[in-house]
Amino acid sequence: MKTANCPSCGAPVVFRSSASVYAVCEFCRSTLLRDGEDLKNLGRMAELMDDPTLLRIGSEGTFRGLHFGVIGRIQLKHPAGLWNEWHILFDDARSAWLSEAGGEFVVSSQVPVNEAVPAFATLAPEMQVSVGGRRFTVSGLATARCIAGQGELPFKVDAGYDVNTADLRGGDRFVTIDYSEIPPLVFAGYPVKFDELKLTRLKESAAGTATPKVKARAFNCPHCAAPLTVHSGAIESVGCDSCGALIGIDNENVKLLAGAAQSLRFVPYLPLGSKGKLHDVEWEAIGFLRRSTRSGGVDYAWSEYLLFNEKEGFAWLTEYQGHWNFARTLSNPPSVAPGLNTFRHQGETFRLFNSGKAEVTYVVGEFYWRVAVGESCLVEDYVCPPKMLSREVSDKEVSWSASEYLEAEALRAAFRIAATAPAQVGIFANQPNPLIERHRGIFRLFWKLALAATVVQLAFFFVFASHVVLKQQMVLSPHNEEATLSTQEFVLPSRARSLRVRHSTDVENNWVDITTTLVEKKTGEAYQGDQELSYYHGVDQGESWTEGSRDDSIAFSDIAPGTYYLTIEYDLGTDRKDAVLDTVEVVRNPVVWSNYVLVMVFLLLFPFYSRWRRNAFETRRWHESDIGGDEEGDAGNEDE
C-alpha cells in the first residue's frame, strides 16, 4: 500500500494494488497517474451516474473462500443498460474485476490467449467461438461508452471512451472480449449470486442499514407534461401512462423517443409501484409492456411486468390468459444446438413448446433498455412443468430466462391485490398438471392393495395347501357296452373345502360326454357333475384351425371326511371309432387363481383411468403448442 497526496487538492490518495496505475481522487475527482513516488494530474474525471448499486469503494467480500476488497470502479453504458466494473484486490495481491449489471454479478480476470480472436464485426449471437481451447457461445454484442471511473484502476479511463465488447458463455464460464486494444483483451470468469459474495461495508442509509443511495428523479413528460418518476439509475426508458410516449433517459436529460406511439390503452392488472414478496425477495413493479406473436394467422398477446429489487436487480412477471409466471435471467444458460427440440438442463428434460417472433405493442413505466413499440425478437419456450426456459434472440444478443408457474392466488397474496385475477383460459405451457400427484397416489394405493391381494392368495396356496388324492388313467372304449367305469378308492381324512375333478383326454376330431359321480363308500352319499369334451382340428385353404378342448374340470364343495371313489359314465361320439385315454385327477382344496386375477383386473381399472385423465390434461396442453407433442411421452415417467 502506497499513499501520496493529490496534486490538485492535497487529499491523500492510497494505492493498495501494485497493478493500479491510475487513481481518481475521492475529493476533487482528478485523474491521477502514478509516476514513481509522484502523482500527475491528468484532468478532472466526469461524475458517476446515480445508480442502484449497493457496492462502494471499500466494500469487502469473499469469492471461493478468498477475501477481497473493492478498490476501484468504471461505469459503462450501452443500449441495453448501465453496468459497473468494480476493480477488486484479493488478499493474495491478485486483482480482478467484479461486473455488476442488472442484478447479475461476474468475477473475472484477464487471461492470456494464444489463438487469434475473431474480429468484432464477424461475430453474431449464438456463434461458436474457441477461447483458450474451449468452445463458447456468443451471448451478447455491444458498443459501450465509459461514463466515468473511481478509485484505483490499472489503466487510464476517459469519460466518453467507446469500446466494443462481446460476451460469451460456456457452461459455468463467462468470457468477455474487450476490443478497446489490439490485440483484444480477454477476461474469463464465473457468474456469482449477490449473497454468495458475502459482501460487507456496503452503502448505508441514515438508519445504518445497507440500502442503495438512489434518489428517485421526478420530471414531466416532454410530450404531454404528465409527471413521471425514475427509481433507478439503471433505467434507460420510461413509458408515459398519460399519452403513451416513450421517453429515453440520458443522464440528467430527458429525450423523447416516440410520441404517442401506442394506440392501444391497456390498464395493468398489477399497478405500477406495487410491492410484494416472491421467493423471499421484496419486489416492486416498475414497468409494464404487452407483447404479441402471430401463429397460423392469429395474434396471441401477453403481458410482462418488470420487477426491481436493490440487491437482486430485475425480474419479470408474465401473464397470458390468466396464467402467471415468475422469471429471472439465467446466468448459466443451457447450450442448445439449432433445431434441437429437446434437451436436459440441471437434470430435467425440457421440450420445445412454442417458437415465434415476439413484438412489443404497448409500454408503460420504467425499463433498463431503450424499449420501443415494434421492437421484436425470436422467442422460444421450452417446458418442463412447472418450469419453463425461454430463449430470446435479437441481432445483438441472445438471452435465456427461467420461469416458474405462479398461481394467481399466490400473486394476489404476495402483492396484496384485492381485485379478482384475470380468469384462466385453457392450459398454459408450464402449468402444473394437478392430476399427476393424484395419479401417483392412486398408483401407490394400487401397489399396496395388489400386494395385499397377493399375500392373501399366497396364504391360501401355502397355508391351505392343496394335494392330489387320486390320479388314474382310464380307457373310454367305444366297444364297452356298459360305458361305466369306477376309479380306485381315496381317503379324505378331514373335511375338504373343495374337491376338483379334472379329466384330461386325448380325444381327437370327436366328442365325449362324461358324467362323474363322487361316492362315499360307507354311506353311499353321492355328488354328480356332467361334462362334454370335444376337440377338432384340420386345415382349410392352407390355414390350420382347432376347435374345442381335450380337458375340463368340475368341483365339489364342502366334502365330509371319508373314503370315496368315482364312477364315470361316458358317451363317446361316432365321428371316430378310436378309444379315448382319460387321465382322472382329484385335487383336495385346489388353489383358485381366477378370483385373484379378477381382483387384480378390477384394481388395475383405477390407475388406468387415472393415467388416462392425466394424459388427457397433457393432450390439452400440447394442443396449444406450435410444435405439438406426445402427451404419453410428457407424463410417461410419472408412474411409481
C-alpha angles and dihedrals in degrees: 000000000000127000128201137160124256108251089215104051104003094240116146115262118198126204109198097171128056087215092062111102099163133042135183114223110242093216108041101018092235117158107234127198117207109227107176106297093341133084123218120205110228096180140279119314119228118255119267118247117249107255138167097254119138092201126093139168105291097033114136134206148153130251118187091340096310121113120229140178129215110241105163148003144202120200120214135184132199136163092276094055147277127312141176129224108203118202107221132188122208124212090252089062094253115134127211142160130261109203117204119189127152094338093310119118128198126182111207143156136196115274130192115247123198100189123073115269114229117250116263092240091058095056126098133174114281092016114143114239129182116224122172092347094306130105118240134179121230106241102171143010123196145161104222131190122216107229101184147325136231137191124352119353133177093221140030116275123202123187110247093029110153124210136174114226134185122199118207130186132197122167107309093339125101123198129188122192112204112202095189090105138039113269095029120250117244122208121188127189150126133271114243136184122244095244092049090062091062090214121196136179091043126162112298133208125218088271090058096245124128106259131139119261095232119148117207108236119216124200141148126261107257089218104049103003092239113155115259134182133206115204101186138038087225091067113111103177142017129204113217111228092202103056104007094243119153112225126196119215111220110178105289094341126090117217126189110233101180127354119221090340093154119076094177118081111206126178112213116232089218106055115229110255092037114141126206142154120247122171089356093301124115108230132187122206106230105158141033132191140167122223131184140189131196123229127169090353092304125112116225115195131190139175130243126194121199112220125197134200126173095231103028098041115209136355136167139234114200127193129191122171092336095315117121134201133185111216137189130182113257116237091189104040124183121259106236122182116228112271094018110135098183131042140155123243124180091345096311131104118234124193128200109256107167137008129181150112112290119203130193110239104168135021136185131160133017129331135180093228135045096271118191136183107256093032108141142181140168113271126194124182122203117189138205101161125268087018130064132186116204126196121201120191126189133163092276107024147035118197136176128210131189118220132189124198113254123200114233092234091054089052092049091050094046094052096030094237116172097190118096112259119245111277115261116245121197124326120310126226097257100020108140114252103242090200096061096080091043089050090050090050092050091047091051090049090049091056091049093050092043090052091049092050090048092050091051091048093049090048090058089047097051105024097042092037117194122220138180113255096177137019118169137154119227131183117228101205124192088214095059106107096197094043089200126121135178129211131218119278122262132188129231105199093191139015112295119221089208138356118204121200115196127190116201112184139175093223111154128190088345142078138234132195114211128192112193121196123190108208129189106220099217103037099028090228108158140195121197137198135174128216137176121206125188135164128183131170139169148131124277119187090337094312120115117224139181134191134189131003137271094212136062140160139209127191133213117202133216099006118186121230116270146096114302142179135181129239115203122200116186141182113203121207121243097225087099133016096217123117118246123228111220121193108202117202126182117196123190116220096352117200109245113213097180093082090050091051091049091051091050092049090050092049091048091059091073100054091041091053091045090049091050091053092047092050091046087060090052091048090056090047094053093045084071092055126101088215103043123215150202106267090196089058091047094058102017094107096053097088119107 
